């Protein structure tokens, strides 16, 4: 059950490395899910549960950074130019 999301994220990672346009779109969706899934969970972690808070914060930070990078104008140009070259 855990392996299917890991495989999906791995495939998107391979697509991002090869600058596929579909991988950028799905990467944006995954980043948004990481951001949305981690934000409400902050309410349920007590301040004394450091591993819980650390995992959620890492997910939120990585999701936000991924959104910022993949939504960047230079990234859009990079992924569009790879489609023209092929």
Gaussian input, Z-matrix of N, CA and C with variables (Angstrom, degrees):
# hf/3-21g

backbone

0 1
 N
 C     1     B1
 C     2     B2     1     A1
 N     3     B3     2     A2     1     D1
 C     4     B4     3     A3     2     D2
 C     5     B5     4     A4     3     D3
 N     6     B6     5     A5     4     D4
 C     7     B7     6     A6     5     D5
 C     8     B8     7     A7     6     D6
 N     9     B9     8     A8     7     D7
 C    10    B10     9     A9     8     D8
 C    11    B11    10    A10     9     D9
 N    12    B12    11    A11    10    D10
 C    13    B13    12    A12    11    D11
 C    14    B14    13    A13    12    D12
 N    15    B15    14    A14    13    D13
 C    16    B16    15    A15    14    D14
 C    17    B17    16    A16    15    D15
 N    18    B18    17    A17    16    D16
 C    19    B19    18    A18    17    D17
 C    20    B20    19    A19    18    D18
 N    21    B21    20    A20    19    D19
 C    22    B22    21    A21    20    D20
 C    23    B23    22    A22    21    D21
 N    24    B24    23    A23    22    D22
 C    25    B25    24    A24    23    D23
 C    26    B26    25    A25    24    D24
 N    27    B27    26    A26    25    D25
 C    28    B28    27    A27    26    D26
 C    29    B29    28    A28    27    D27
 N    30    B30    29    A29    28    D28
 C    31    B31    30    A30    29    D29
 C    32    B32    31    A31    30    D30
 N    33    B33    32    A32    31    D31
 C    34    B34    33    A33    32    D32
 C    35    B35    34    A34    33    D33
 N    36    B36    35    A35    34    D34
 C    37    B37    36    A36    35    D35
 C    38    B38    37    A37    36    D36
 N    39    B39    38    A38    37    D37
 C    40    B40    39    A39    38    D38
 C    41    B41    40    A40    39    D39
 N    42    B42    41    A41    40    D40
 C    43    B43    42    A42    41    D41
 C    44    B44    43    A43    42    D42
 N    45    B45    44    A44    43    D43
 C    46    B46    45    A45    44    D44
 C    47    B47    46    A46    45    D45
 N    48    B48    47    A47    46    D46
 C    49    B49    48    A48    47    D47
 C    50    B50    49    A49    48    D48
 N    51    B51    50    A50    49    D49
 C    52    B52    51    A51    50    D50
 C    53    B53    52    A52    51    D51
 N    54    B54    53    A53    52    D52
 C    55    B55    54    A54    53    D53
 C    56    B56    55    A55    54    D54
 N    57    B57    56    A56    55    D55
 C    58    B58    57    A57    56    D56
 C    59    B59    58    A58    57    D57
 N    60    B60    59    A59    58    D58
 C    61    B61    60    A60    59    D59
 C    62    B62    61    A61    60    D60
 N    63    B63    62    A62    61    D61
 C    64    B64    63    A63    62    D62
 C    65    B65    64    A64    63    D63
 N    66    B66    65    A65    64    D64
 C    67    B67    66    A66    65    D65
 C    68    B68    67    A67    66    D66
 N    69    B69    68    A68    67    D67
 C    70    B70    69    A69    68    D68
 C    71    B71    70    A70    69    D69
 N    72    B72    71    A71    70    D70
 C    73    B73    72    A72    71    D71
 C    74    B74    73    A73    72    D72
 N    75    B75    74    A74    73    D73
 C    76    B76    75    A75    74    D74
 C    77    B77    76    A76    75    D75
 N    78    B78    77    A77    76    D76
 C    79    B79    78    A78    77    D77
 C    80    B80    79    A79    78    D78
 N    81    B81    80    A80    79    D79
 C    82    B82    81    A81    80    D80
 C    83    B83    82    A82    81    D81
 N    84    B84    83    A83    82    D82
 C    85    B85    84    A84    83    D83
 C    86    B86    85    A85    84    D84
 N    87    B87    86    A86    85    D85
 C    88    B88    87    A87    86    D86
 C    89    B89    88    A88    87    D87
 N    90    B90    89    A89    88    D88
 C    91    B91    90    A90    89    D89
 C    92    B92    91    A91    90    D90
 N    93    B93    92    A92    91    D91
 C    94    B94    93    A93    92    D92
 C    95    B95    94    A94    93    D93
 N    96    B96    95    A95    94    D94
 C    97    B97    96    A96    95    D95
 C    98    B98    97    A97    96    D96
 N    99    B99    98    A98    97    D97
 C   100   B100    99    A99    98    D98
 C   101   B101   100   A100    99    D99
 N   102   B102   101   A101   100   D100
 C   103   B103   102   A102   101   D101
 C   104   B104   103   A103   102   D102
 N   105   B105   104   A104   103   D103
 C   106   B106   105   A105   104   D104
 C   107   B107   106   A106   105   D105
 N   108   B108   107   A107   106   D106
 C   109   B109   108   A108   107   D107
 C   110   B110   109   A109   108   D108
 N   111   B111   110   A110   109   D109
 C   112   B112   111   A111   110   D110
 C   113   B113   112   A112   111   D111
 N   114   B114   113   A113   112   D112
 C   115   B115   114   A114   113   D113
 C   116   B116   115   A115   114   D114
 N   117   B117   116   A116   115   D115
 C   118   B118   117   A117   116   D116
 C   119   B119   118   A118   117   D117
 N   120   B120   119   A119   118   D118
 C   121   B121   120   A120   119   D119
 C   122   B122   121   A121   120   D120
 N   123   B123   122   A122   121   D121
 C   124   B124   123   A123   122   D122
 C   125   B125   124   A124   123   D123
 N   126   B126   125   A125   124   D124
 C   127   B127   126   A126   125   D125
 C   128   B128   127   A127   126   D126
 N   129   B129   128   A128   127   D127
 C   130   B130   129   A129   128   D128
 C   131   B131   130   A130   129   D129
 N   132   B132   131   A131   130   D130
 C   133   B133   132   A132   131   D131
 C   134   B134   133   A133   132   D132
 N   135   B135   134   A134   133   D133
 C   136   B136   135   A135   134   D134
 C   137   B137   136   A136   135   D135
 N   138   B138   137   A137   136   D136
 C   139   B139   138   A138   137   D137
 C   140   B140   139   A139   138   D138
 N   141   B141   140   A140   139   D139
 C   142   B142   141   A141   140   D140
 C   143   B143   142   A142   141   D141
 N   144   B144   143   A143   142   D142
 C   145   B145   144   A144   143   D143
 C   146   B146   145   A145   144   D144
 N   147   B147   146   A146   145   D145
 C   148   B148   147   A147   146   D146
 C   149   B149   148   A148   147   D147
 N   150   B150   149   A149   148   D148
 C   151   B151   150   A150   149   D149
 C   152   B152   151   A151   150   D150
 N   153   B153   152   A152   151   D151
 C   154   B154   153   A153   152   D152
 C   155   B155   154   A154   153   D153
 N   156   B156   155   A155   154   D154
 C   157   B157   156   A156   155   D155
 C   158   B158   157   A157   156   D156
 N   159   B159   158   A158   157   D157
 C   160   B160   159   A159   158   D158
 C   161   B161   160   A160   159   D159
 N   162   B162   161   A161   160   D160
 C   163   B163   162   A162   161   D161
 C   164   B164   163   A163   162   D162
 N   165   B165   164   A164   163   D163
 C   166   B166   165   A165   164   D164
 C   167   B167   166   A166   165   D165
 N   168   B168   167   A167   166   D166
 C   169   B169   168   A168   167   D167
 C   170   B170   169   A169   168   D168
 N   171   B171   170   A170   169   D169
 C   172   B172   171   A171   170   D170
 C   173   B173   172   A172   171   D171
 N   174   B174   173   A173   172   D172
 C   175   B175   174   A174   173   D173
 C   176   B176   175   A175   174   D174
 N   177   B177   176   A176   175   D175
 C   178   B178   177   A177   176   D176
 C   179   B179   178   A178   177   D177
 N   180   B180   179   A179   178   D178
 C   181   B181   180   A180   179   D179
 C   182   B182   181   A181   180   D180
 N   183   B183   182   A182   181   D181
 C   184   B184   183   A183   182   D182
 C   185   B185   184   A184   183   D183
 N   186   B186   185   A185   184   D184
 C   187   B187   186   A186   185   D185
 C   188   B188   187   A187   186   D186
 N   189   B189   188   A188   187   D187
 C   190   B190   189   A189   188   D188
 C   191   B191   190   A190   189   D189
 N   192   B192   191   A191   190   D190
 C   193   B193   192   A192   191   D191
 C   194   B194   193   A193   192   D192
 N   195   B195   194   A194   193   D193
 C   196   B196   195   A195   194   D194
 C   197   B197   196   A196   195   D195
 N   198   B198   197   A197   196   D196
 C   199   B199   198   A198   197   D197
 C   200   B200   199   A199   198   D198
 N   201   B201   200   A200   199   D199
 C   202   B202   201   A201   200   D200
 C   203   B203   202   A202   201   D201
 N   204   B204   203   A203   202   D202
 C   205   B205   204   A204   203   D203
 C   206   B206   205   A205   204   D204
 N   207   B207   206   A206   205   D205
 C   208   B208   207   A207   206   D206
 C   209   B209   208   A208   207   D207
 N   210   B210   209   A209   208   D208
 C   211   B211   210   A210   209   D209
 C   212   B212   211   A211   210   D210
 N   213   B213   212   A212   211   D211
 C   214   B214   213   A213   212   D212
 C   215   B215   214   A214   213   D213
 N   216   B216   215   A215   214   D214
 C   217   B217   216   A216   215   D215
 C   218   B218   217   A217   216   D216
 N   219   B219   218   A218   217   D217
 C   220   B220   219   A219   218   D218
 C   221   B221   220   A220   219   D219
 N   222   B222   221   A221   220   D220
 C   223   B223   222   A222   221   D221
 C   224   B224   223   A223   222   D222
 N   225   B225   224   A224   223   D223
 C   226   B226   225   A225   224   D224
 C   227   B227   226   A226   225   D225
 N   228   B228   227   A227   226   D226
 C   229   B229   228   A228   227   D227
 C   230   B230   229   A229   228   D228
 N   231   B231   230   A230   229   D229
 C   232   B232   231   A231   230   D230
 C   233   B233   232   A232   231   D231
 N   234   B234   233   A233   232   D232
 C   235   B235   234   A234   233   D233
 C   236   B236   235   A235   234   D234
 N   237   B237   236   A236   235   D235
 C   238   B238   237   A237   236   D236
 C   239   B239   238   A238   237   D237
 N   240   B240   239   A239   238   D238
 C   241   B241   240   A240   239   D239
 C   242   B242   241   A241   240   D240
 N   243   B243   242   A242   241   D241
 C   244   B244   243   A243   242   D242
 C   245   B245   244   A244   243   D243
 N   246   B246   245   A245   244   D244
 C   247   B247   246   A246   245   D245
 C   248   B248   247   A247   246   D246
 N   249   B249   248   A248   247   D247
 C   250   B250   249   A249   248   D248
 C   251   B251   250   A250   249   D249
 N   252   B252   251   A251   250   D250
 C   253   B253   252   A252   251   D251
 C   254   B254   253   A253   252   D252
 N   255   B255   254   A254   253   D253
 C   256   B256   255   A255   254   D254
 C   257   B257   256   A256   255   D255

   B1=1.4460
   B2=1.5254
   B3=1.3162
   B4=1.4511
   B5=1.5266
   B6=1.3186
   B7=1.4619
   B8=1.5266
   B9=1.3244
   B10=1.4611
   B11=1.5298
   B12=1.3511
   B13=1.4678
   B14=1.5220
   B15=1.3155
   B16=1.4583
   B17=1.5250
   B18=1.3150
   B19=1.4691
   B20=1.5265
   B21=1.3334
   B22=1.4659
   B23=1.5259
   B24=1.3255
   B25=1.4650
   B26=1.5317
   B27=1.3195
   B28=1.4569
   B29=1.5202
   B30=1.3256
   B31=1.4712
   B32=1.5234
   B33=1.3172
   B34=1.4651
   B35=1.5277
   B36=1.3266
   B37=1.4630
   B38=1.5179
   B39=1.3207
   B40=1.4648
   B41=1.5307
   B42=1.3418
   B43=1.4600
   B44=1.5201
   B45=1.3331
   B46=1.4666
   B47=1.5232
   B48=1.3177
   B49=1.4666
   B50=1.5254
   B51=1.3291
   B52=1.4685
   B53=1.5288
   B54=1.3226
   B55=1.4770
   B56=1.5250
   B57=1.3134
   B58=1.4618
   B59=1.5330
   B60=1.3195
   B61=1.4592
   B62=1.5257
   B63=1.3212
   B64=1.4637
   B65=1.5222
   B66=1.3346
   B67=1.4577
   B68=1.5238
   B69=1.3219
   B70=1.4627
   B71=1.5199
   B72=1.3288
   B73=1.4654
   B74=1.5318
   B75=1.3236
   B76=1.4677
   B77=1.5228
   B78=1.3257
   B79=1.4600
   B80=1.5146
   B81=1.3375
   B82=1.4671
   B83=1.5298
   B84=1.3253
   B85=1.4690
   B86=1.5267
   B87=1.3198
   B88=1.4648
   B89=1.5250
   B90=1.3320
   B91=1.4651
   B92=1.5275
   B93=1.3257
   B94=1.4615
   B95=1.5178
   B96=1.3236
   B97=1.4615
   B98=1.5266
   B99=1.3339
   B100=1.4620
   B101=1.5262
   B102=1.3173
   B103=1.4586
   B104=1.5223
   B105=1.3167
   B106=1.4675
   B107=1.5213
   B108=1.3140
   B109=1.4658
   B110=1.5181
   B111=1.3064
   B112=1.4511
   B113=1.5083
   B114=1.3171
   B115=1.4606
   B116=1.5259
   B117=1.3490
   B118=1.4664
   B119=1.5241
   B120=1.3145
   B121=1.4632
   B122=1.5201
   B123=1.3280
   B124=1.4551
   B125=1.5257
   B126=1.3213
   B127=1.4682
   B128=1.5201
   B129=1.3287
   B130=1.4593
   B131=1.5239
   B132=1.3121
   B133=1.4624
   B134=1.5224
   B135=1.3080
   B136=1.4564
   B137=1.5247
   B138=1.2844
   B139=1.4585
   B140=1.5299
   B141=1.3391
   B142=1.4616
   B143=1.5289
   B144=1.3222
   B145=1.4579
   B146=1.5262
   B147=1.3133
   B148=1.4659
   B149=1.5328
   B150=1.3439
   B151=1.4755
   B152=1.5312
   B153=1.3224
   B154=1.4661
   B155=1.5258
   B156=1.3158
   B157=1.4636
   B158=1.5237
   B159=1.3175
   B160=1.4617
   B161=1.5224
   B162=1.3315
   B163=1.4631
   B164=1.5134
   B165=1.3225
   B166=1.4651
   B167=1.5233
   B168=1.3271
   B169=1.4632
   B170=1.5176
   B171=1.3143
   B172=1.4653
   B173=1.5286
   B174=1.3310
   B175=1.4650
   B176=1.5135
   B177=1.3351
   B178=1.4666
   B179=1.5241
   B180=1.3192
   B181=1.4681
   B182=1.5216
   B183=1.3334
   B184=1.4698
   B185=1.5234
   B186=1.3285
   B187=1.4595
   B188=1.5198
   B189=1.3242
   B190=1.4680
   B191=1.5094
   B192=1.3328
   B193=1.4657
   B194=1.5296
   B195=1.3330
   B196=1.4654
   B197=1.5259
   B198=1.3279
   B199=1.4664
   B200=1.5188
   B201=1.3113
   B202=1.4579
   B203=1.5276
   B204=1.3210
   B205=1.4670
   B206=1.5271
   B207=1.3383
   B208=1.4670
   B209=1.5279
   B210=1.3312
   B211=1.4605
   B212=1.5325
   B213=1.3203
   B214=1.4529
   B215=1.5348
   B216=1.3168
   B217=1.4579
   B218=1.5218
   B219=1.3402
   B220=1.4592
   B221=1.5243
   B222=1.3311
   B223=1.4590
   B224=1.5213
   B225=1.3246
   B226=1.4666
   B227=1.5235
   B228=1.3171
   B229=1.4649
   B230=1.5298
   B231=1.3236
   B232=1.4620
   B233=1.5235
   B234=1.3312
   B235=1.4477
   B236=1.5201
   B237=1.3222
   B238=1.4686
   B239=1.5216
   B240=1.3465
   B241=1.4653
   B242=1.5253
   B243=1.3396
   B244=1.4536
   B245=1.5224
   B246=1.3226
   B247=1.4516
   B248=1.5195
   B249=1.3550
   B250=1.4589
   B251=1.5284
   B252=1.3140
   B253=1.4651
   B254=1.5072
   B255=1.3158
   B256=1.4604
   B257=1.5095
   A1=110.93
   A2=116.21
   A3=120.41
   A4=111.55
   A5=117.03
   A6=119.71
   A7=113.14
   A8=119.51
   A9=119.43
   A10=113.09
   A11=121.64
   A12=118.27
   A13=112.86
   A14=116.89
   A15=120.01
   A16=110.02
   A17=116.96
   A18=121.05
   A19=110.05
   A20=117.38
   A21=120.83
   A22=111.10
   A23=117.00
   A24=120.19
   A25=110.13
   A26=117.53
   A27=120.60
   A28=112.53
   A29=116.84
   A30=120.15
   A31=111.40
   A32=116.45
   A33=119.47
   A34=109.71
   A35=117.34
   A36=120.37
   A37=112.63
   A38=116.85
   A39=120.59
   A40=110.07
   A41=116.26
   A42=119.91
   A43=112.30
   A44=117.09
   A45=120.18
   A46=110.86
   A47=116.91
   A48=119.56
   A49=111.92
   A50=116.53
   A51=119.15
   A52=111.71
   A53=116.89
   A54=125.03
   A55=113.03
   A56=115.84
   A57=121.66
   A58=108.77
   A59=116.96
   A60=121.34
   A61=112.96
   A62=117.28
   A63=120.15
   A64=110.81
   A65=117.58
   A66=120.95
   A67=110.72
   A68=117.66
   A69=120.59
   A70=110.59
   A71=117.13
   A72=121.03
   A73=110.69
   A74=116.97
   A75=119.92
   A76=110.11
   A77=117.59
   A78=120.89
   A79=111.77
   A80=116.50
   A81=120.37
   A82=110.82
   A83=116.19
   A84=119.45
   A85=111.32
   A86=117.27
   A87=120.47
   A88=111.08
   A89=117.09
   A90=120.47
   A91=110.63
   A92=116.60
   A93=119.86
   A94=112.07
   A95=116.36
   A96=119.83
   A97=111.48
   A98=117.65
   A99=120.50
   A100=110.40
   A101=115.70
   A102=120.10
   A103=111.08
   A104=116.94
   A105=120.74
   A106=112.59
   A107=117.45
   A108=119.97
   A109=111.23
   A110=118.13
   A111=120.35
   A112=114.22
   A113=118.12
   A114=120.99
   A115=113.46
   A116=120.59
   A117=118.88
   A118=112.76
   A119=117.17
   A120=120.22
   A121=112.37
   A122=117.31
   A123=119.80
   A124=111.41
   A125=117.35
   A126=120.66
   A127=111.21
   A128=117.87
   A129=120.83
   A130=113.54
   A131=117.49
   A132=119.86
   A133=108.57
   A134=116.47
   A135=119.08
   A136=108.65
   A137=116.25
   A138=119.37
   A139=111.55
   A140=117.61
   A141=120.59
   A142=112.65
   A143=117.44
   A144=120.72
   A145=108.59
   A146=116.35
   A147=122.33
   A148=112.66
   A149=121.49
   A150=118.94
   A151=112.71
   A152=117.06
   A153=120.25
   A154=110.49
   A155=116.44
   A156=120.46
   A157=111.60
   A158=116.44
   A159=120.37
   A160=110.75
   A161=117.31
   A162=120.29
   A163=112.78
   A164=116.01
   A165=119.87
   A166=110.41
   A167=116.75
   A168=119.25
   A169=112.11
   A170=117.51
   A171=120.57
   A172=109.74
   A173=116.88
   A174=120.38
   A175=112.79
   A176=116.54
   A177=120.73
   A178=110.52
   A179=117.19
   A180=119.70
   A181=110.75
   A182=117.31
   A183=119.58
   A184=111.44
   A185=117.19
   A186=120.53
   A187=111.93
   A188=116.47
   A189=120.59
   A190=112.46
   A191=116.44
   A192=120.11
   A193=110.96
   A194=116.52
   A195=119.90
   A196=111.00
   A197=116.80
   A198=119.70
   A199=111.03
   A200=116.78
   A201=121.02
   A202=110.93
   A203=116.55
   A204=120.38
   A205=111.12
   A206=116.86
   A207=119.35
   A208=112.77
   A209=118.12
   A210=121.54
   A211=111.40
   A212=117.37
   A213=123.22
   A214=110.93
   A215=116.80
   A216=121.47
   A217=113.60
   A218=116.41
   A219=119.94
   A220=111.25
   A221=116.49
   A222=120.19
   A223=110.29
   A224=116.70
   A225=119.99
   A226=110.51
   A227=116.70
   A228=120.90
   A229=110.41
   A230=116.65
   A231=121.19
   A232=111.57
   A233=116.96
   A234=120.37
   A235=111.80
   A236=118.56
   A237=121.00
   A238=110.57
   A239=116.77
   A240=119.04
   A241=111.52
   A242=117.46
   A243=118.40
   A244=111.04
   A245=118.18
   A246=120.86
   A247=111.58
   A248=116.07
   A249=120.23
   A250=110.28
   A251=118.17
   A252=122.29
   A253=111.13
   A254=116.89
   A255=119.85
   A256=107.96
   D1=-35.72
   D2=178.60
   D3=-77.58
   D4=-23.79
   D5=-173.76
   D6=-72.41
   D7=-29.23
   D8=-177.42
   D9=-67.12
   D10=-42.57
   D11=174.44
   D12=-66.32
   D13=-34.03
   D14=178.94
   D15=-65.54
   D16=-41.59
   D17=177.70
   D18=-65.02
   D19=-41.52
   D20=-179.87
   D21=-63.39
   D22=-45.10
   D23=178.91
   D24=-65.88
   D25=-37.31
   D26=176.66
   D27=-63.16
   D28=-42.20
   D29=177.75
   D30=-64.68
   D31=-40.06
   D32=177.28
   D33=-65.08
   D34=-38.72
   D35=177.18
   D36=-61.51
   D37=-41.72
   D38=176.75
   D39=-64.72
   D40=-40.23
   D41=177.45
   D42=-64.56
   D43=-37.59
   D44=178.00
   D45=-67.35
   D46=-39.53
   D47=178.91
   D48=-65.03
   D49=-31.64
   D50=178.20
   D51=-94.51
   D52=11.00
   D53=174.74
   D54=57.03
   D55=48.93
   D56=175.89
   D57=-87.12
   D58=135.21
   D59=-178.18
   D60=-63.36
   D61=-36.85
   D62=-179.58
   D63=-65.54
   D64=-32.50
   D65=-178.44
   D66=-69.97
   D67=-33.65
   D68=177.39
   D69=-64.90
   D70=-43.45
   D71=179.82
   D72=-64.32
   D73=-46.71
   D74=-179.50
   D75=-68.93
   D76=-33.92
   D77=175.50
   D78=-62.44
   D79=-38.32
   D80=175.52
   D81=-63.38
   D82=-40.42
   D83=178.38
   D84=-65.10
   D85=-44.76
   D86=178.31
   D87=-62.54
   D88=-41.61
   D89=179.60
   D90=-62.81
   D91=-41.06
   D92=177.17
   D93=-64.19
   D94=-38.11
   D95=177.68
   D96=-65.62
   D97=-41.10
   D98=176.65
   D99=-61.00
   D100=-41.84
   D101=-178.49
   D102=-67.47
   D103=-45.53
   D104=-178.75
   D105=-71.58
   D106=-35.03
   D107=-178.80
   D108=-72.13
   D109=-32.23
   D110=-177.61
   D111=-82.88
   D112=-31.87
   D113=-175.36
   D114=-62.53
   D115=-51.45
   D116=179.85
   D117=-68.66
   D118=-24.76
   D119=-178.10
   D120=-69.40
   D121=-17.76
   D122=178.32
   D123=-61.99
   D124=-27.85
   D125=-179.34
   D126=-70.25
   D127=-28.23
   D128=-173.10
   D129=-91.63
   D130=-9.11
   D131=176.62
   D132=-90.35
   D133=130.99
   D134=175.08
   D135=-75.17
   D136=159.78
   D137=-178.12
   D138=-68.01
   D139=-16.50
   D140=-179.39
   D141=-90.99
   D142=-7.27
   D143=-178.63
   D144=-94.72
   D145=79.46
   D146=-174.09
   D147=-62.69
   D148=-44.69
   D149=179.57
   D150=-60.93
   D151=-36.64
   D152=178.39
   D153=-64.23
   D154=-49.11
   D155=179.62
   D156=-62.87
   D157=-40.34
   D158=-178.77
   D159=-63.08
   D160=-44.10
   D161=179.87
   D162=-64.67
   D163=-40.84
   D164=179.56
   D165=-68.14
   D166=-43.92
   D167=-179.64
   D168=-64.16
   D169=-38.12
   D170=177.58
   D171=-63.33
   D172=-42.94
   D173=178.07
   D174=-62.64
   D175=-42.84
   D176=179.83
   D177=-67.20
   D178=-42.92
   D179=-179.86
   D180=-66.33
   D181=-43.74
   D182=179.51
   D183=-66.24
   D184=-38.92
   D185=177.58
   D186=-63.95
   D187=-44.46
   D188=178.43
   D189=-64.52
   D190=-43.43
   D191=178.98
   D192=-65.30
   D193=-40.69
   D194=178.48
   D195=-62.76
   D196=-42.14
   D197=176.14
   D198=-60.78
   D199=-43.51
   D200=-178.36
   D201=-63.21
   D202=-44.50
   D203=-177.87
   D204=-69.87
   D205=-46.93
   D206=-175.75
   D207=-73.65
   D208=-22.08
   D209=-179.88
   D210=-89.87
   D211=-9.59
   D212=-177.83
   D213=-60.70
   D214=144.34
   D215=-179.56
   D216=-62.13
   D217=-38.11
   D218=178.82
   D219=-65.52
   D220=-34.88
   D221=178.22
   D222=-67.94
   D223=-40.24
   D224=177.37
   D225=-59.77
   D226=-43.91
   D227=179.21
   D228=-64.34
   D229=-41.25
   D230=179.89
   D231=-60.47
   D232=-42.68
   D233=-179.34
   D234=-75.12
   D235=-31.06
   D236=177.09
   D237=-72.33
   D238=-39.36
   D239=-178.00
   D240=-68.06
   D241=-28.89
   D242=178.98
   D243=-70.11
   D244=-26.69
   D245=177.35
   D246=-72.38
   D247=-32.91
   D248=-179.27
   D249=-74.33
   D250=-37.43
   D251=-177.91
   D252=-64.55
   D253=-39.65
   D254=-177.06
   D255=-68.84

